[in-house]
Amino acid sequence: MEFDELEPRHKLVKPKDLSNWGVAELEAYIARLEGEIARAKAEIAKKGSHKAAADAFFKK
């Protein structure tokens, strides 16, 4: 077993302090986060379709 395998794949990121941000900055931040959410959901859908295809192929 490699030492690298013991390290977490994704380290937790400390939440940003939003108290000093203006409304426009917060709205832009939300838009960026929503873009990342959409990107993650698309990746989940893609992986789900691959799994469904594999399940159909190996179905008895």
HTML snippet that shows the backbone in 3Dmol.js (N, CA, C, O; Angstrom):
<script src="https://3Dmol.org/build/3Dmol-min.js"></script>
<div id="view" style="width:600px;height:400px;position:relative"></div>
<script>
const pdb = `
ATOM      1  N   MET A   1       0.856  -1.180   0.000  1.00  0.00           N
ATOM      2  CA  MET A   1       0.000   0.000   0.000  1.00  0.00           C
ATOM      3  C   MET A   1       0.898   1.237   0.000  1.00  0.00           C
ATOM      4  O   MET A   1       1.830   1.336   0.798  1.00  0.00           O
ATOM      5  N   GLU A   2       0.618   2.152  -0.875  1.00  0.00           N
ATOM      6  CA  GLU A   2       1.367   3.392  -0.984  1.00  0.00           C
ATOM      7  C   GLU A   2       0.902   4.395   0.062  1.00  0.00           C
ATOM      8  O   GLU A   2      -0.258   4.387   0.476  1.00  0.00           O
ATOM      9  N   PHE A   3       1.809   5.250   0.478  1.00  0.00           N
ATOM     10  CA  PHE A   3       1.443   6.281   1.452  1.00  0.00           C
ATOM     11  C   PHE A   3       0.383   7.218   0.887  1.00  0.00           C
ATOM     12  O   PHE A   3      -0.487   7.693   1.616  1.00  0.00           O
ATOM     13  N   ASP A   4       0.459   7.484  -0.429  1.00  0.00           N
ATOM     14  CA  ASP A   4      -0.505   8.378  -1.071  1.00  0.00           C
ATOM     15  C   ASP A   4      -1.930   7.849  -0.976  1.00  0.00           C
ATOM     16  O   ASP A   4      -2.887   8.624  -0.976  1.00  0.00           O
ATOM     17  N   GLU A   5      -2.070   6.536  -0.896  1.00  0.00           N
ATOM     18  CA  GLU A   5      -3.406   5.953  -0.819  1.00  0.00           C
ATOM     19  C   GLU A   5      -4.081   6.273   0.507  1.00  0.00           C
ATOM     20  O   GLU A   5      -5.307   6.209   0.607  1.00  0.00           O
ATOM     21  N   LEU A   6      -3.303   6.614   1.520  1.00  0.00           N
ATOM     22  CA  LEU A   6      -3.864   6.935   2.823  1.00  0.00           C
ATOM     23  C   LEU A   6      -4.361   8.377   2.896  1.00  0.00           C
ATOM     24  O   LEU A   6      -5.149   8.721   3.777  1.00  0.00           O
ATOM     25  N   GLU A   7      -3.908   9.206   1.983  1.00  0.00           N
ATOM     26  CA  GLU A   7      -4.334  10.601   1.965  1.00  0.00           C
ATOM     27  C   GLU A   7      -5.738  10.720   1.386  1.00  0.00           C
ATOM     28  O   GLU A   7      -6.081   9.995   0.453  1.00  0.00           O
ATOM     29  N   PRO A   8      -6.555  11.623   1.924  1.00  0.00           N
ATOM     30  CA  PRO A   8      -7.895  11.808   1.336  1.00  0.00           C
ATOM     31  C   PRO A   8      -7.785  12.336  -0.087  1.00  0.00           C
ATOM     32  O   PRO A   8      -6.879  13.104  -0.409  1.00  0.00           O
ATOM     33  N   ARG A   9      -8.714  11.918  -0.927  1.00  0.00           N
ATOM     34  CA  ARG A   9      -8.690  12.344  -2.330  1.00  0.00           C
ATOM     35  C   ARG A   9      -8.968  13.836  -2.456  1.00  0.00           C
ATOM     36  O   ARG A   9      -8.313  14.532  -3.232  1.00  0.00           O
ATOM     37  N   HIS A  10      -9.929  14.316  -1.700  1.00  0.00           N
ATOM     38  CA  HIS A  10     -10.311  15.721  -1.759  1.00  0.00           C
ATOM     39  C   HIS A  10     -10.302  16.265  -0.339  1.00  0.00           C
ATOM     40  O   HIS A  10     -11.011  15.773   0.538  1.00  0.00           O
ATOM     41  N   LYS A  11      -9.504  17.265  -0.138  1.00  0.00           N
ATOM     42  CA  LYS A  11      -9.438  17.864   1.183  1.00  0.00           C
ATOM     43  C   LYS A  11     -10.593  18.850   1.343  1.00  0.00           C
ATOM     44  O   LYS A  11     -10.987  19.525   0.392  1.00  0.00           O
ATOM     45  N   LEU A  12     -11.119  18.921   2.545  1.00  0.00           N
ATOM     46  CA  LEU A  12     -12.209  19.842   2.813  1.00  0.00           C
ATOM     47  C   LEU A  12     -11.697  21.279   2.755  1.00  0.00           C
ATOM     48  O   LEU A  12     -10.610  21.593   3.239  1.00  0.00           O
ATOM     49  N   VAL A  13     -12.500  22.127   2.160  1.00  0.00           N
ATOM     50  CA  VAL A  13     -12.143  23.531   2.018  1.00  0.00           C
ATOM     51  C   VAL A  13     -12.868  24.314   3.105  1.00  0.00           C
ATOM     52  O   VAL A  13     -14.064  24.127   3.328  1.00  0.00           O
ATOM     53  N   LYS A  14     -12.139  25.183   3.770  1.00  0.00           N
ATOM     54  CA  LYS A  14     -12.739  26.020   4.807  1.00  0.00           C
ATOM     55  C   LYS A  14     -13.744  26.974   4.153  1.00  0.00           C
ATOM     56  O   LYS A  14     -13.421  27.600   3.144  1.00  0.00           O
ATOM     57  N   PRO A  15     -14.952  27.095   4.705  1.00  0.00           N
ATOM     58  CA  PRO A  15     -15.941  28.017   4.120  1.00  0.00           C
ATOM     59  C   PRO A  15     -15.423  29.459   4.097  1.00  0.00           C
ATOM     60  O   PRO A  15     -14.711  29.899   4.999  1.00  0.00           O
ATOM     61  N   LYS A  16     -15.799  30.165   3.056  1.00  0.00           N
ATOM     62  CA  LYS A  16     -15.363  31.553   2.907  1.00  0.00           C
ATOM     63  C   LYS A  16     -16.157  32.446   3.858  1.00  0.00           C
ATOM     64  O   LYS A  16     -17.320  32.174   4.154  1.00  0.00           O
ATOM     65  N   ASP A  17     -15.517  33.509   4.329  1.00  0.00           N
ATOM     66  CA  ASP A  17     -16.193  34.512   5.142  1.00  0.00           C
ATOM     67  C   ASP A  17     -16.928  35.449   4.183  1.00  0.00           C
ATOM     68  O   ASP A  17     -16.303  36.226   3.461  1.00  0.00           O
ATOM     69  N   LEU A  18     -18.237  35.371   4.182  1.00  0.00           N
ATOM     70  CA  LEU A  18     -19.048  36.146   3.236  1.00  0.00           C
ATOM     71  C   LEU A  18     -19.566  37.453   3.841  1.00  0.00           C
ATOM     72  O   LEU A  18     -20.257  38.216   3.166  1.00  0.00           O
ATOM     73  N   SER A  19     -19.242  37.708   5.087  1.00  0.00           N
ATOM     74  CA  SER A  19     -19.829  38.855   5.787  1.00  0.00           C
ATOM     75  C   SER A  19     -19.416  40.197   5.190  1.00  0.00           C
ATOM     76  O   SER A  19     -20.156  41.173   5.319  1.00  0.00           O
ATOM     77  N   ASN A  20     -18.269  40.270   4.549  1.00  0.00           N
ATOM     78  CA  ASN A  20     -17.800  41.539   3.985  1.00  0.00           C
ATOM     79  C   ASN A  20     -18.122  41.684   2.501  1.00  0.00           C
ATOM     80  O   ASN A  20     -17.750  42.685   1.888  1.00  0.00           O
ATOM     81  N   TRP A  21     -18.794  40.722   1.924  1.00  0.00           N
ATOM     82  CA  TRP A  21     -19.101  40.755   0.506  1.00  0.00           C
ATOM     83  C   TRP A  21     -20.348  41.600   0.257  1.00  0.00           C
ATOM     84  O   TRP A  21     -21.261  41.640   1.081  1.00  0.00           O
ATOM     85  N   GLY A  22     -20.370  42.267  -0.883  1.00  0.00           N
ATOM     86  CA  GLY A  22     -21.546  43.013  -1.291  1.00  0.00           C
ATOM     87  C   GLY A  22     -22.554  42.091  -1.963  1.00  0.00           C
ATOM     88  O   GLY A  22     -22.259  40.935  -2.269  1.00  0.00           O
ATOM     89  N   VAL A  23     -23.749  42.628  -2.186  1.00  0.00           N
ATOM     90  CA  VAL A  23     -24.824  41.838  -2.784  1.00  0.00           C
ATOM     91  C   VAL A  23     -24.424  41.351  -4.178  1.00  0.00           C
ATOM     92  O   VAL A  23     -24.652  40.186  -4.506  1.00  0.00           O
ATOM     93  N   ALA A  24     -23.845  42.200  -4.987  1.00  0.00           N
ATOM     94  CA  ALA A  24     -23.441  41.804  -6.345  1.00  0.00           C
ATOM     95  C   ALA A  24     -22.382  40.708  -6.293  1.00  0.00           C
ATOM     96  O   ALA A  24     -22.421  39.769  -7.088  1.00  0.00           O
ATOM     97  N   GLU A  25     -21.451  40.819  -5.378  1.00  0.00           N
ATOM     98  CA  GLU A  25     -20.416  39.785  -5.236  1.00  0.00           C
ATOM     99  C   GLU A  25     -21.026  38.459  -4.802  1.00  0.00           C
ATOM    100  O   GLU A  25     -20.635  37.400  -5.293  1.00  0.00           O
ATOM    101  N   LEU A  26     -21.977  38.518  -3.892  1.00  0.00           N
ATOM    102  CA  LEU A  26     -22.641  37.300  -3.436  1.00  0.00           C
ATOM    103  C   LEU A  26     -23.438  36.650  -4.561  1.00  0.00           C
ATOM    104  O   LEU A  26     -23.434  35.427  -4.701  1.00  0.00           O
ATOM    105  N   GLU A  27     -24.120  37.464  -5.362  1.00  0.00           N
ATOM    106  CA  GLU A  27     -24.890  36.922  -6.480  1.00  0.00           C
ATOM    107  C   GLU A  27     -23.967  36.281  -7.517  1.00  0.00           C
ATOM    108  O   GLU A  27     -24.302  35.236  -8.073  1.00  0.00           O
ATOM    109  N   ALA A  28     -22.826  36.885  -7.780  1.00  0.00           N
ATOM    110  CA  ALA A  28     -21.865  36.313  -8.723  1.00  0.00           C
ATOM    111  C   ALA A  28     -21.301  35.004  -8.168  1.00  0.00           C
ATOM    112  O   ALA A  28     -21.107  34.042  -8.911  1.00  0.00           O
ATOM    113  N   TYR A  29     -21.043  34.973  -6.880  1.00  0.00           N
ATOM    114  CA  TYR A  29     -20.537  33.759  -6.230  1.00  0.00           C
ATOM    115  C   TYR A  29     -21.564  32.634  -6.340  1.00  0.00           C
ATOM    116  O   TYR A  29     -21.211  31.494  -6.641  1.00  0.00           O
ATOM    117  N   ILE A  30     -22.829  32.957  -6.096  1.00  0.00           N
ATOM    118  CA  ILE A  30     -23.899  31.959  -6.217  1.00  0.00           C
ATOM    119  C   ILE A  30     -23.976  31.437  -7.644  1.00  0.00           C
ATOM    120  O   ILE A  30     -24.140  30.235  -7.855  1.00  0.00           O
ATOM    121  N   ALA A  31     -23.861  32.325  -8.623  1.00  0.00           N
ATOM    122  CA  ALA A  31     -23.909  31.905 -10.027  1.00  0.00           C
ATOM    123  C   ALA A  31     -22.770  30.933 -10.347  1.00  0.00           C
ATOM    124  O   ALA A  31     -22.978  29.945 -11.051  1.00  0.00           O
ATOM    125  N   ARG A  32     -21.559  31.213  -9.829  1.00  0.00           N
ATOM    126  CA  ARG A  32     -20.429  30.306 -10.057  1.00  0.00           C
ATOM    127  C   ARG A  32     -20.688  28.956  -9.403  1.00  0.00           C
ATOM    128  O   ARG A  32     -20.408  27.912  -9.991  1.00  0.00           O
ATOM    129  N   LEU A  33     -21.225  28.978  -8.185  1.00  0.00           N
ATOM    130  CA  LEU A  33     -21.518  27.724  -7.488  1.00  0.00           C
ATOM    131  C   LEU A  33     -22.596  26.928  -8.222  1.00  0.00           C
ATOM    132  O   LEU A  33     -22.493  25.706  -8.329  1.00  0.00           O
ATOM    133  N   GLU A  34     -23.621  27.602  -8.725  1.00  0.00           N
ATOM    134  CA  GLU A  34     -24.668  26.913  -9.472  1.00  0.00           C
ATOM    135  C   GLU A  34     -24.100  26.288 -10.745  1.00  0.00           C
ATOM    136  O   GLU A  34     -24.531  25.212 -11.159  1.00  0.00           O
ATOM    137  N   GLY A  35     -23.137  26.963 -11.361  1.00  0.00           N
ATOM    138  CA  GLY A  35     -22.467  26.398 -12.526  1.00  0.00           C
ATOM    139  C   GLY A  35     -21.717  25.121 -12.168  1.00  0.00           C
ATOM    140  O   GLY A  35     -21.748  24.148 -12.921  1.00  0.00           O
ATOM    141  N   GLU A  36     -21.053  25.122 -11.035  1.00  0.00           N
ATOM    142  CA  GLU A  36     -20.337  23.928 -10.576  1.00  0.00           C
ATOM    143  C   GLU A  36     -21.311  22.806 -10.238  1.00  0.00           C
ATOM    144  O   GLU A  36     -21.037  21.639 -10.519  1.00  0.00           O
ATOM    145  N   ILE A  37     -22.446  23.151  -9.637  1.00  0.00           N
ATOM    146  CA  ILE A  37     -23.468  22.144  -9.324  1.00  0.00           C
ATOM    147  C   ILE A  37     -23.977  21.505 -10.610  1.00  0.00           C
ATOM    148  O   ILE A  37     -24.117  20.285 -10.686  1.00  0.00           O
ATOM    149  N   ALA A  38     -24.255  22.323 -11.619  1.00  0.00           N
ATOM    150  CA  ALA A  38     -24.737  21.794 -12.907  1.00  0.00           C
ATOM    151  C   ALA A  38     -23.691  20.885 -13.538  1.00  0.00           C
ATOM    152  O   ALA A  38     -24.031  19.847 -14.106  1.00  0.00           O
ATOM    153  N   ARG A  39     -22.427  21.267 -13.442  1.00  0.00           N
ATOM    154  CA  ARG A  39     -21.346  20.455 -13.990  1.00  0.00           C
ATOM    155  C   ARG A  39     -21.250  19.114 -13.262  1.00  0.00           C
ATOM    156  O   ARG A  39     -21.044  18.078 -13.894  1.00  0.00           O
ATOM    157  N   ALA A  40     -21.399  19.132 -11.945  1.00  0.00           N
ATOM    158  CA  ALA A  40     -21.345  17.892 -11.159  1.00  0.00           C
ATOM    159  C   ALA A  40     -22.536  16.995 -11.482  1.00  0.00           C
ATOM    160  O   ALA A  40     -22.380  15.779 -11.594  1.00  0.00           O
ATOM    161  N   LYS A  41     -23.724  17.581 -11.634  1.00  0.00           N
ATOM    162  CA  LYS A  41     -24.913  16.795 -11.969  1.00  0.00           C
ATOM    163  C   LYS A  41     -24.783  16.164 -13.352  1.00  0.00           C
ATOM    164  O   LYS A  41     -25.225  15.034 -13.560  1.00  0.00           O
ATOM    165  N   ALA A  42     -24.181  16.884 -14.297  1.00  0.00           N
ATOM    166  CA  ALA A  42     -23.968  16.329 -15.635  1.00  0.00           C
ATOM    167  C   ALA A  42     -23.009  15.141 -15.569  1.00  0.00           C
ATOM    168  O   ALA A  42     -23.206  14.146 -16.267  1.00  0.00           O
ATOM    169  N   GLU A  43     -21.989  15.240 -14.746  1.00  0.00           N
ATOM    170  CA  GLU A  43     -21.040  14.133 -14.594  1.00  0.00           C
ATOM    171  C   GLU A  43     -21.721  12.928 -13.951  1.00  0.00           C
ATOM    172  O   GLU A  43     -21.465  11.791 -14.345  1.00  0.00           O
ATOM    173  N   ILE A  44     -22.581  13.167 -12.969  1.00  0.00           N
ATOM    174  CA  ILE A  44     -23.337  12.077 -12.335  1.00  0.00           C
ATOM    175  C   ILE A  44     -24.224  11.389 -13.362  1.00  0.00           C
ATOM    176  O   ILE A  44     -24.291  10.161 -13.403  1.00  0.00           O
ATOM    177  N   ALA A  45     -24.912  12.181 -14.201  1.00  0.00           N
ATOM    178  CA  ALA A  45     -25.786  11.610 -15.230  1.00  0.00           C
ATOM    179  C   ALA A  45     -24.979  10.776 -16.223  1.00  0.00           C
ATOM    180  O   ALA A  45     -25.411   9.701 -16.637  1.00  0.00           O
ATOM    181  N   LYS A  46     -23.808  11.280 -16.600  1.00  0.00           N
ATOM    182  CA  LYS A  46     -22.958  10.552 -17.543  1.00  0.00           C
ATOM    183  C   LYS A  46     -22.518   9.220 -16.942  1.00  0.00           C
ATOM    184  O   LYS A  46     -22.548   8.192 -17.618  1.00  0.00           O
ATOM    185  N   LYS A  47     -22.114   9.237 -15.684  1.00  0.00           N
ATOM    186  CA  LYS A  47     -21.686   8.001 -15.029  1.00  0.00           C
ATOM    187  C   LYS A  47     -22.858   7.049 -14.857  1.00  0.00           C
ATOM    188  O   LYS A  47     -22.685   5.833 -14.951  1.00  0.00           O
ATOM    189  N   GLY A  48     -24.052   7.583 -14.606  1.00  0.00           N
ATOM    190  CA  GLY A  48     -25.242   6.750 -14.477  1.00  0.00           C
ATOM    191  C   GLY A  48     -25.588   6.063 -15.783  1.00  0.00           C
ATOM    192  O   GLY A  48     -26.004   4.904 -15.782  1.00  0.00           O
ATOM    193  N   SER A  49     -25.422   6.764 -16.905  1.00  0.00           N
ATOM    194  CA  SER A  49     -25.729   6.145 -18.190  1.00  0.00           C
ATOM    195  C   SER A  49     -24.712   5.056 -18.518  1.00  0.00           C
ATOM    196  O   SER A  49     -25.064   4.038 -19.114  1.00  0.00           O
ATOM    197  N   HIS A  50     -23.453   5.263 -18.134  1.00  0.00           N
ATOM    198  CA  HIS A  50     -22.444   4.216 -18.342  1.00  0.00           C
ATOM    199  C   HIS A  50     -22.783   2.984 -17.517  1.00  0.00           C
ATOM    200  O   HIS A  50     -22.645   1.857 -17.991  1.00  0.00           O
ATOM    201  N   LYS A  51     -23.225   3.199 -16.286  1.00  0.00           N
ATOM    202  CA  LYS A  51     -23.574   2.083 -15.420  1.00  0.00           C
ATOM    203  C   LYS A  51     -24.783   1.341 -15.979  1.00  0.00           C
ATOM    204  O   LYS A  51     -24.815   0.110 -15.972  1.00  0.00           O
ATOM    205  N   ALA A  52     -25.771   2.080 -16.461  1.00  0.00           N
ATOM    206  CA  ALA A  52     -26.957   1.452 -17.025  1.00  0.00           C
ATOM    207  C   ALA A  52     -26.592   0.614 -18.258  1.00  0.00           C
ATOM    208  O   ALA A  52     -27.126  -0.479 -18.446  1.00  0.00           O
ATOM    209  N   ALA A  53     -25.695   1.119 -19.082  1.00  0.00           N
ATOM    210  CA  ALA A  53     -25.263   0.375 -20.266  1.00  0.00           C
ATOM    211  C   ALA A  53     -24.517  -0.895 -19.857  1.00  0.00           C
ATOM    212  O   ALA A  53     -24.710  -1.956 -20.450  1.00  0.00           O
ATOM    213  N   ALA A  54     -23.676  -0.776 -18.854  1.00  0.00           N
ATOM    214  CA  ALA A  54     -22.940  -1.966 -18.378  1.00  0.00           C
ATOM    215  C   ALA A  54     -23.904  -2.973 -17.769  1.00  0.00           C
ATOM    216  O   ALA A  54     -23.778  -4.173 -18.010  1.00  0.00           O
ATOM    217  N   ASP A  55     -24.861  -2.498 -16.984  1.00  0.00           N
ATOM    218  CA  ASP A  55     -25.844  -3.405 -16.381  1.00  0.00           C
ATOM    219  C   ASP A  55     -26.649  -4.129 -17.458  1.00  0.00           C
ATOM    220  O   ASP A  55     -26.918  -5.323 -17.334  1.00  0.00           O
ATOM    221  N   ALA A  56     -27.035  -3.408 -18.519  1.00  0.00           N
ATOM    222  CA  ALA A  56     -27.797  -4.015 -19.601  1.00  0.00           C
ATOM    223  C   ALA A  56     -26.954  -5.053 -20.341  1.00  0.00           C
ATOM    224  O   ALA A  56     -27.462  -6.099 -20.745  1.00  0.00           O
ATOM    225  N   PHE A  57     -25.685  -4.763 -20.513  1.00  0.00           N
ATOM    226  CA  PHE A  57     -24.792  -5.680 -21.218  1.00  0.00           C
ATOM    227  C   PHE A  57     -24.600  -6.981 -20.432  1.00  0.00           C
ATOM    228  O   PHE A  57     -24.576  -8.063 -21.020  1.00  0.00           O
ATOM    229  N   PHE A  58     -24.465  -6.883 -19.134  1.00  0.00           N
ATOM    230  CA  PHE A  58     -24.177  -8.058 -18.306  1.00  0.00           C
ATOM    231  C   PHE A  58     -25.440  -8.678 -17.697  1.00  0.00           C
ATOM    232  O   PHE A  58     -25.346  -9.603 -16.891  1.00  0.00           O
ATOM    233  N   LYS A  59     -26.613  -8.177 -18.077  1.00  0.00           N
ATOM    234  CA  LYS A  59     -27.870  -8.717 -17.538  1.00  0.00           C
ATOM    235  C   LYS A  59     -28.056 -10.154 -18.002  1.00  0.00           C
ATOM    236  O   LYS A  59     -27.840 -10.478 -19.170  1.00  0.00           O
ATOM    237  N   LYS A  60     -28.456 -11.000 -17.082  1.00  0.00           N
ATOM    238  CA  LYS A  60     -28.649 -12.415 -17.416  1.00  0.00           C
ATOM    239  C   LYS A  60     -30.050 -12.679 -17.907  1.00  0.00           C
ATOM    240  O   LYS A  60     -30.385 -13.818 -18.232  1.00  0.00           O
TER     241      LYS A  60
END
`;
const viewer = $3Dmol.createViewer("view");
viewer.addModel(pdb, "pdb");
viewer.setStyle({}, {cartoon: {color: "spectrum"}});
viewer.zoomTo();
viewer.render();
</script>
